[in-house]
């Protein structure tokens, strides 16, 4: 039999509210104005425009065109064209490693083929998705009439220097990152 009684009540918290609370606790949230929570996870991108003071989400958008799983698949196809057989977890490993190192060597154990991957290679693969997310942000800002104080990158894919730089330069909005972006939602 499963024990379904709890001594303490369980309270579900909406993810953007929890993210804002965490960011406020760490001192990374502006004191006033709005921010866009740019949550780039494995299954897609969620943008949430939120008020910094109240923690209220003003508007949210979701897209599955850009996400970690799609990035893994794009890199896997790139490796295949270069003669490297890699499954999706291996492709993800190379992608994540490029968030840390500028250059990674991918190798096919069976054939011995090798390829050097750079952050620029990864940026080429991510460009279309980042353009898409930039237009989503512009639409969100137009709909609400509120230019955010910052964009907060969340999720493991937020480690990409290309994404950070592209958003900051193309939107002229400061980008806030966390040392462990995937923990903000945990």
Protein Blocks (a to p, Z undefined) as FASTA:
>chain_A
ZZfbdfbdcddddfklmmmmmmmmnopacfbdcdddddddfkbccdddddfklopafbdc
ddfkbcfklmmmmmmmmmmmnopacdfklmmmmmmmmmmpmbdcdddfknopacdddfkl
mmmmmmmmmmmmmmmmmmmmmmnopacfbdcdedjklmpmklmmmmmmmnopacdddfbl
mlmmZZ
